Amino acid sequence: MPIKKILVVDDSPTERHFLSEILTKNGFEVFTAESGEEAVTKSKQVLPDLILMDVVMPGLNGFQATRSITREETTKHIPVIMCTSKGQETDKIWGLRQGAKDYVVKPVNQDELLQKIASLG
Protein backbone atom coordinates (compact mmCIF):
# COMPACT_ATOMS: atom_id res chain seq x y z
CA MET A 1 0.00 0.00 0.00
CA PRO A 2 1.58 3.31 -1.00
CA ILE A 3 2.24 5.78 1.80
CA LYS A 4 0.46 9.11 1.26
CA LYS A 5 -0.62 10.39 4.69
CA ILE A 6 2.02 10.77 7.40
CA LEU A 7 1.51 11.81 11.02
CA VAL A 8 4.58 13.62 12.42
CA VAL A 9 4.75 13.51 16.22
CA ASP A 10 7.24 15.78 17.98
CA ASP A 11 7.00 18.24 20.87
CA SER A 12 9.48 20.56 19.11
CA PRO A 13 7.82 23.01 16.68
CA THR A 14 11.17 23.25 14.83
CA GLU A 15 11.38 19.47 14.29
CA ARG A 16 7.71 19.25 13.24
CA HIS A 17 8.29 22.03 10.70
CA PHE A 18 11.55 20.50 9.41
CA LEU A 19 10.03 17.04 8.90
CA SER A 20 6.79 18.46 7.47
CA GLU A 21 8.78 20.48 4.91
CA ILE A 22 10.72 17.42 3.71
CA LEU A 23 7.57 15.30 3.46
CA THR A 24 5.35 17.94 1.82
CA LYS A 25 8.06 18.68 -0.78
CA ASN A 26 8.08 14.98 -1.58
CA GLY A 27 4.33 14.78 -2.14
CA PHE A 28 3.10 13.46 1.21
CA GLU A 29 0.05 14.78 3.05
CA VAL A 30 1.27 15.68 6.54
CA PHE A 31 -0.56 15.84 9.86
CA THR A 32 1.15 16.79 13.11
CA ALA A 33 0.82 16.06 16.80
CA GLU A 34 2.72 17.70 19.67
CA SER A 35 2.47 14.90 22.24
CA GLY A 36 2.09 11.17 22.69
CA GLU A 37 -1.51 11.64 23.82
CA GLU A 38 -2.34 13.70 20.73
CA ALA A 39 -0.60 11.09 18.54
CA VAL A 40 -2.81 8.31 19.90
CA THR A 41 -5.97 10.39 19.33
CA LYS A 42 -4.99 11.65 15.87
CA SER A 43 -3.88 8.22 14.69
CA LYS A 44 -7.48 7.04 15.22
CA GLN A 45 -9.02 10.13 13.56
CA VAL A 46 -6.68 10.50 10.56
CA LEU A 47 -5.66 6.83 10.10
CA PRO A 48 -2.34 7.83 8.51
CA ASP A 49 -0.31 5.43 6.35
CA LEU A 50 2.75 6.05 8.54
CA ILE A 51 3.68 7.72 11.83
CA LEU A 52 7.05 9.40 12.54
CA MET A 53 7.33 9.31 16.33
CA ASP A 54 9.66 11.30 18.58
CA VAL A 55 10.58 9.59 21.85
CA VAL A 56 11.36 12.32 24.38
CA MET A 57 8.11 14.21 25.01
CA PRO A 58 6.34 15.36 28.18
CA GLY A 59 3.47 13.14 29.33
CA LEU A 60 3.11 10.02 27.21
CA ASN A 61 6.53 9.44 25.62
CA GLY A 62 7.05 8.07 22.13
CA PHE A 63 7.71 4.52 23.31
CA GLN A 64 4.41 4.49 25.26
CA ALA A 65 2.45 6.11 22.42
CA THR A 66 3.90 3.63 19.89
CA ARG A 67 2.99 0.72 22.14
CA SER A 68 -0.56 2.04 22.47
CA ILE A 69 -0.98 2.66 18.72
CA THR A 70 0.52 -0.66 17.59
CA ARG A 71 -1.62 -2.65 20.03
CA GLU A 72 -4.92 -0.82 19.38
CA GLU A 73 -7.21 -2.73 16.99
CA THR A 74 -8.06 0.31 14.79
CA THR A 75 -4.45 1.52 14.42
CA LYS A 76 -2.22 -1.57 14.73
CA HIS A 77 -1.78 -1.75 10.94
CA ILE A 78 -0.10 1.70 10.85
CA PRO A 79 3.72 1.44 10.69
CA VAL A 80 5.68 3.65 13.09
CA ILE A 81 9.21 4.93 12.53
CA MET A 82 10.83 6.23 15.71
CA CYS A 83 12.49 9.55 14.92
CA THR A 84 14.58 10.58 17.91
CA SER A 85 17.84 11.92 19.28
CA LYS A 86 18.12 8.78 21.46
CA GLY A 87 20.75 6.94 19.44
CA GLN A 88 21.81 4.15 21.80
CA GLU A 89 21.42 0.58 20.55
CA THR A 90 19.30 -0.20 23.62
CA ASP A 91 16.90 2.65 22.70
CA LYS A 92 16.60 1.28 19.19
CA ILE A 93 15.90 -2.26 20.41
CA TRP A 94 13.34 -0.95 22.91
CA GLY A 95 11.61 1.13 20.21
CA LEU A 96 11.31 -1.89 17.91
CA ARG A 97 9.99 -3.94 20.84
CA GLN A 98 7.22 -1.38 21.33
CA GLY A 99 6.04 -2.06 17.79
CA ALA A 100 8.04 0.41 15.69
CA LYS A 101 9.00 -0.83 12.21
CA ASP A 102 12.16 1.29 11.98
CA TYR A 103 14.30 3.80 13.86
CA VAL A 104 15.92 7.04 12.66
CA VAL A 105 18.33 9.09 14.77
CA LYS A 106 18.22 12.92 14.66
CA PRO A 107 19.49 14.98 13.00
CA VAL A 108 17.44 13.28 10.31
CA ASN A 109 19.12 12.58 6.99
CA GLN A 110 16.49 13.39 4.35
CA ASP A 111 17.57 10.69 1.89
CA GLU A 112 17.73 8.01 4.60
CA LEU A 113 14.27 8.96 5.87
CA LEU A 114 12.71 8.93 2.38
CA GLN A 115 14.36 5.56 1.69
CA LYS A 116 12.93 4.07 4.90
CA ILE A 117 9.46 5.43 4.02
CA ALA A 118 9.72 3.98 0.50
CA SER A 119 10.71 0.57 1.87
CA LEU A 120 7.53 0.49 3.98
CA GLY A 121 5.27 1.66 1.14
N, C-alpha and C positions, 0 to 999 in steps of 0.2 A: 504494500500500500504506500503510495507516495506521500511524503511528509509535506504538508502545506501550512498547517496551523501550529505555531510553536508558542508555548507559555514560558516566559522568562521570569524566573523567581530569584530576586536578589534584594536585600535591604538597602543596597547602595544605589541611589539615583544615577550616579555616574556609570556604574556597571550595567544597569538596566538599559541606559541610553546607548552605551557602547555596543552591547550585544544586539539590541533592537536595530541599530543602524546596519550592522553587518547582515543581519537576517533579512531586513526589509530590502536592502540593496540587492540581495540574492533571490528575491521573489517570494519570500515567506510572509504569511500573515502573522503578525506578532501580537501577543497579549502579554500583560505583565502583572506580577504580584509582588508585594513588598515584604511578605512574611510567609512562614510555613502554613499558618492558619488560612491565609488568603489563597495560597496555592492549592490547598485541599479543596476549598470551596469553589474556586475558579475552574479547577480541573473537572469538576462535576458539571459546571454550567457550560463551559466552552467545549469540553471534550477535545482537547488539542491532539495533534498527531505525535507530539513530542513535548517533553518538559525539560528545560535546562534549569537545574536546581543548585542554588548556592547552599553551603552547609552552615556557615556561621551567621545566624540571625537571632534576634531576640525572640523569646517565646518558643514556639515550636521550631526546632532547628531543621536543617535540610535532610538529615538522616531520618528524623522522626516523620517529617512530612512525606518523604519518599516511601517509607514503610507503610504509612497510612494509605497513600495513593495506590501503591502496587498490591495492596491486600484488599482494597475495596472492590466489590463486584463490578460497579459501573465504570471504574477507572483502571483496573488492573492490566488492561491491554495497552495502556499508554506507556511507551518507553521513556525512561528518565535518564538523562546524562547529568551526573554531578559536575558542577562547574564551580570550583572552589580554590582558595589559596592554600588549603590543607593538602600538602603534597607528599606526606609520608605514605609509605607502602601500606601501613596498618589502616590509615584513613581510607585508602583506595579499596582495600579488602572489605572494610566495614561498610562502605558505601554500596559495593556490589552485593554484599549480604543483605542489605536493606531492600534490594530489588532493583537497584540502578543497572542499566544495561552497559554504561560506559562511564568514564571519569576523565575530566579535563582539568588541568591545573592552571590557575591564573598566574600571570597574565595570559589570556587566551590567544592562541595562534589561530588566526582566521582560517587559514587553509586546513589546518588540522581539524578544527571544529566542523567546517563544511564537509570534510571527508567523513568524519564520524557520523554526521547527520545523513549523508548519502548512503553510508553502509547500512543504516537502519531502515532506510526508505524502501 
